[in-house]
Amino acid sequence: MSNGQIAVLSQLAFPLEVGKWYCMKLSVTSVGKRTLLYGKVWAKDEKEPSGWMLVSEDLSPATTHGWAGLWCAKGAYEFDDFELLLHTRDGKESVSLRDSFESYEIGQAPSTWTFIGGVWQICDSNTKTLQQLNILDEYSFKHNCYALILGYHSYTVTAKMRATSGGEVYGVGLTLHWREPNSHYDILSVGANRLMVWAYSQEALKPRLIGEKQCIIERWKWHYFKARIKATSKATQLQVKVWRSEQNEPHEWLIETDDDAPQRISSGTFGFVTLATSVEIKEIKVEFDAER
């Protein structure tokens, strides 16, 4: 779908029985201006087919990147065991996110997902599942409803950075669980001797300082910034360390803090933050904690 227009790229007749569990797998790869798509479906109590059942390509420039998630048209649906794999340049797969919906409260919509249309909530049918319950609206293949992954909830980011300008007050660092400009965590070196962790949220009138330590961070010197974040049902846990590039990584974390405020941020993407300085960045590494 692009600009409200639907194009059928490929199709296959496959009978689905109401009330029976099925597995669906979709692989998406961008190659230049092309997006390659491969798909398969099979009954959960059967073996996964070895080959792809559908193969197609899309030349639309709007589909070279984006979010992942679930969707359905008119009807009540139940979802379980969502898994997102990333493909590395050497062709290997690594699990970057897995959600079996067990950690969410029954009757609530999971906080690490965002929803467009429909009525989505966690239900208990032997095990916890995500269900779309609205069958009254006239959902169709053009007017359907979606559950989209809002962001990662547990990961570690390491980056080599250095500030290359600025006055007395300047800063470089990492931003985690970014959802929008007013919803994220910033791990920021301020000046040459202080490392701070700030929490920004839409509900709060001003950012909250949730961690702070003295730390020598010299301008023009390469430093490694490493931050680990993990969201639990009770708090968002953050661990931070910084060290000079020619030194060994310290064993201990410099800052360890838990954000248990009601307005804490449970998921999001990640990136970099600067304060009144130009910055150089290299050697970025992200490690995902796939289990939820």
C-alpha positions as CSV (number, residue, x, y, z in Angstrom):
1,M,0.0,0.0,0.0
2,S,1.3,3.5,-0.9
3,N,-0.6,6.8,-0.7
4,G,-3.8,4.9,-0.2
5,Q,-3.4,2.8,-3.3
6,I,-3.1,-1.0,-3.1
7,A,-1.0,-3.1,-5.5
8,V,-1.1,-6.9,-5.3
9,L,2.5,-8.0,-5.8
10,S,1.9,-11.7,-5.5
11,Q,-0.8,-14.1,-4.3
12,L,-1.3,-17.8,-3.5
13,A,-4.4,-19.8,-2.6
14,F,-4.1,-21.2,0.9
15,P,-7.1,-22.4,3.0
16,L,-7.2,-21.2,6.6
17,E,-9.4,-22.8,9.2
18,V,-11.1,-20.6,11.8
19,G,-9.7,-21.3,15.3
20,K,-6.6,-23.0,14.1
21,W,-3.0,-21.7,14.7
22,Y,-0.8,-20.8,11.7
23,C,2.7,-19.5,11.4
24,M,3.5,-16.8,8.9
25,K,7.0,-15.7,7.8
26,L,7.9,-12.7,5.7
27,S,11.4,-11.7,4.6
28,V,12.0,-8.2,3.3
29,T,15.3,-7.1,1.7
30,S,16.2,-3.7,0.1
31,V,18.6,-4.0,-2.8
32,G,19.3,-0.6,-4.3
33,K,15.9,0.8,-5.3
34,R,14.2,-2.6,-5.2
35,T,12.5,-4.3,-2.2
36,L,12.5,-8.1,-2.4
37,L,9.8,-9.9,-0.5
38,Y,9.5,-13.6,0.3
39,G,6.6,-15.3,2.2
40,K,5.4,-18.6,3.5
41,V,2.6,-19.9,5.8
42,W,2.0,-23.2,7.5
43,A,-0.1,-24.8,10.2
44,K,1.6,-24.5,13.6
45,D,1.5,-28.3,14.2
46,E,3.3,-28.9,10.9
47,K,6.9,-28.5,9.8
48,E,8.0,-25.2,8.3
49,P,8.3,-25.5,4.5
50,S,11.9,-25.4,3.3
51,G,11.2,-23.1,0.4
52,W,9.4,-19.8,0.0
53,M,5.8,-20.0,-1.2
54,L,5.6,-16.4,-2.5
55,V,8.4,-14.3,-4.1
56,S,8.0,-10.8,-5.3
57,E,9.6,-7.4,-5.7
58,D,8.5,-3.8,-5.3
59,L,10.0,-0.8,-7.0
60,S,8.2,1.8,-5.0
61,P,10.7,4.2,-3.2
62,A,8.4,4.4,-0.2
63,T,8.9,0.8,0.8
64,T,12.7,0.5,1.2
65,H,12.6,0.8,5.0
66,G,10.1,1.1,7.9
67,W,8.6,-0.6,10.9
68,A,7.5,-4.2,11.4
69,G,4.4,-5.6,13.1
70,L,1.0,-7.3,12.6
71,W,-2.1,-6.4,10.7
72,C,-5.6,-7.8,10.1
73,A,-8.8,-7.0,8.2
74,K,-12.3,-7.5,9.4
75,G,-12.5,-10.3,12.1
76,A,-11.3,-11.3,15.5
77,Y,-7.7,-12.5,15.5
78,E,-5.2,-13.8,18.0
79,F,-1.4,-13.4,17.8
80,D,1.4,-15.1,19.7
81,D,5.2,-15.6,19.4
82,F,6.3,-12.6,17.4
83,E,9.9,-12.7,16.3
84,L,12.0,-10.1,14.4
85,L,15.3,-11.2,12.7
86,L,17.9,-8.9,11.4
87,H,20.1,-9.9,8.4
88,T,23.8,-9.1,8.6
89,R,25.9,-8.2,5.6
90,D,27.3,-11.7,5.5
91,G,23.9,-13.2,5.2
92,K,23.5,-14.4,8.8
93,E,20.3,-13.9,10.9
94,S,20.2,-12.6,14.5
95,V,17.2,-12.3,16.7
96,S,16.7,-8.7,17.6
97,L,13.3,-8.9,19.2
98,R,11.1,-11.7,20.4
99,D,7.7,-11.2,22.2
100,S,5.5,-13.9,23.4
101,F,3.2,-11.3,25.2
102,E,3.7,-13.1,28.6
103,S,5.0,-10.0,30.5
104,Y,1.9,-7.8,29.8
105,E,-1.2,-7.4,32.0
106,I,-4.4,-9.1,30.8
107,G,-7.0,-6.7,29.5
108,Q,-4.3,-4.0,28.6
109,A,-2.7,-3.1,25.3
110,P,1.1,-3.9,25.4
111,S,3.1,-0.7,26.0
112,T,5.9,-1.6,23.6
113,W,3.5,-1.7,20.6
114,T,1.5,1.1,18.9
115,F,-1.9,0.5,17.4
116,I,-3.8,1.9,14.4
117,G,-7.5,1.0,14.3
118,G,-9.1,-2.0,16.0
119,V,-9.4,-3.0,19.6
120,W,-6.2,-4.7,20.8
121,Q,-5.5,-6.2,24.2
122,I,-3.8,-9.0,26.0
123,C,-6.1,-12.0,26.6
124,D,-5.6,-15.3,28.4
125,S,-6.4,-18.4,26.4
126,N,-4.2,-21.0,28.2
127,T,-1.3,-18.6,27.5
128,K,-1.3,-14.9,27.1
129,T,-1.8,-13.7,23.5
130,L,-2.4,-10.4,21.7
131,Q,-5.9,-10.2,20.3
132,Q,-7.8,-7.9,18.0
133,L,-11.4,-8.0,19.1
134,N,-13.4,-5.6,17.0
135,I,-15.5,-7.2,14.3
136,L,-18.1,-4.5,14.0
137,D,-16.2,-2.0,11.9
138,E,-16.0,-2.6,8.2
139,Y,-12.3,-3.3,8.0
140,S,-11.2,-4.3,4.6
141,F,-7.8,-4.7,2.8
142,K,-7.9,-0.9,2.3
143,H,-9.2,0.1,5.8
144,N,-7.6,-2.4,8.1
145,C,-5.9,-2.2,11.6
146,Y,-2.3,-2.6,12.7
147,A,-0.2,-3.5,15.7
148,L,3.3,-2.1,15.1
149,I,6.5,-2.6,17.1
150,L,7.1,0.8,18.8
151,G,10.8,0.1,19.6
152,Y,13.3,-2.1,21.2
153,H,13.0,-2.6,25.0
154,S,16.4,-4.2,26.0
155,Y,19.7,-3.6,24.2
156,T,23.3,-2.4,24.6
157,V,24.8,0.4,22.5
158,T,28.6,1.1,22.2
159,A,30.0,3.9,20.2
160,K,33.3,5.6,19.7
161,M,32.8,9.4,19.9
162,R,34.7,12.7,20.4
163,A,33.7,16.3,20.6
164,T,35.5,18.6,18.1
165,S,34.3,22.1,19.1
166,G,32.3,24.0,21.6
167,G,32.7,26.4,24.5
168,E,32.9,25.7,28.2
169,V,29.6,23.9,28.2
170,Y,29.4,21.2,25.6
171,G,28.3,17.6,25.5
172,V,28.2,14.4,23.5
173,G,26.5,11.1,24.2
174,L,23.8,8.5,23.5
175,T,20.0,8.7,23.4
176,L,18.0,5.6,24.2
177,H,14.3,4.6,24.1
178,W,13.7,7.5,21.7
179,R,10.1,7.7,20.7
180,E,9.8,11.5,19.9
181,P,11.5,14.7,20.9
182,N,9.8,14.7,24.3
183,S,10.1,11.0,25.1
184,H,13.6,9.5,25.5
185,Y,16.7,9.0,27.8
186,D,19.9,11.0,27.2
187,I,23.3,9.8,28.4
188,L,25.3,13.0,28.0
189,S,28.8,14.2,29.0
190,V,28.5,17.9,30.0
191,G,31.8,19.8,29.8
192,A,35.0,17.9,30.5
193,N,34.2,16.3,33.9
194,R,30.5,15.2,34.3
195,L,28.4,12.4,32.9
196,M,24.6,12.8,33.3
197,V,21.5,10.6,32.6
198,W,18.3,12.6,31.8
199,A,14.8,11.3,31.4
200,Y,12.4,13.2,29.1
201,S,8.7,12.4,29.0
202,Q,5.6,14.0,27.7
203,E,3.9,13.8,31.1
204,A,6.7,15.7,32.9
205,L,7.0,19.4,32.7
206,K,10.8,19.3,32.7
207,P,13.4,16.5,32.3
208,R,14.4,14.5,35.3
209,L,18.1,13.9,36.3
210,I,18.2,10.2,37.2
211,G,22.0,9.6,37.3
212,E,25.2,11.7,37.6
213,K,28.9,11.0,38.1
214,Q,32.2,12.8,37.7
215,C,34.0,11.6,34.6
216,I,36.9,13.2,32.7
217,I,35.9,13.5,29.0
218,E,38.4,15.6,27.0
219,R,37.6,17.4,23.8
220,W,39.3,16.0,20.7
221,K,40.0,12.7,22.5
222,W,38.3,9.5,21.4
223,H,36.1,7.9,24.0
224,Y,33.9,4.8,24.1
225,F,30.3,5.4,25.4
226,K,28.5,2.2,26.4
227,A,24.9,2.1,27.7
228,R,22.7,-0.9,28.5
229,I,19.0,-0.4,28.9
230,K,16.4,-2.9,30.0
231,A,12.6,-2.4,30.6
232,T,10.9,-4.6,33.1
233,S,7.3,-4.4,34.5
234,K,8.5,-2.3,37.4
235,A,11.2,-0.1,36.1
236,T,13.5,0.9,33.2
237,Q,17.1,0.0,34.2
238,L,20.1,1.9,32.8
239,Q,23.8,1.2,33.1
240,V,26.5,3.5,31.6
241,K,30.3,3.5,31.3
242,V,32.8,5.7,29.4
243,W,36.5,5.2,28.8
244,R,39.3,6.5,26.6
245,S,39.8,4.6,23.4
246,E,43.4,3.6,24.1
247,Q,42.4,2.0,27.4
248,N,40.7,-1.3,28.2
249,E,37.0,-1.3,28.9
250,P,36.4,-1.1,32.7
251,H,34.7,-4.0,34.3
252,E,32.4,-1.9,36.5
253,W,29.6,0.4,35.3
254,L,30.1,4.1,36.1
255,I,26.3,4.8,36.5
256,E,23.6,2.3,37.4
257,T,20.1,3.6,37.9
258,D,16.5,2.5,37.7
259,D,13.7,4.7,36.5
260,D,10.5,3.5,38.3
261,A,8.5,6.7,37.7
262,P,5.0,6.3,36.2
263,Q,6.2,8.3,33.2
264,R,9.2,6.0,32.5
265,I,9.8,5.0,28.9
266,S,9.6,1.3,28.2
267,S,10.8,1.1,24.6
268,G,12.1,3.0,21.7
269,T,14.9,3.4,19.2
270,F,18.4,4.7,19.8
271,G,20.9,7.2,18.5
272,F,23.3,10.1,19.4
273,V,22.9,13.4,21.2
274,T,25.1,16.5,21.1
275,L,25.1,19.8,23.1
276,A,26.7,22.9,21.5
277,T,29.5,21.0,19.8
278,S,30.3,19.2,16.6
279,V,31.0,15.5,17.0
280,E,32.7,12.6,15.3
281,I,31.3,9.1,15.6
282,K,32.6,5.7,14.6
283,E,32.6,2.0,15.5
284,I,28.9,1.7,16.4
285,K,27.8,-1.6,17.9
286,V,24.3,-2.7,19.1
287,E,23.6,-5.9,21.0
288,F,20.0,-6.9,21.5
289,D,18.5,-8.8,24.4
290,A,15.9,-10.6,22.4
291,E,13.9,-12.3,25.1
292,R,11.0,-10.5,26.7
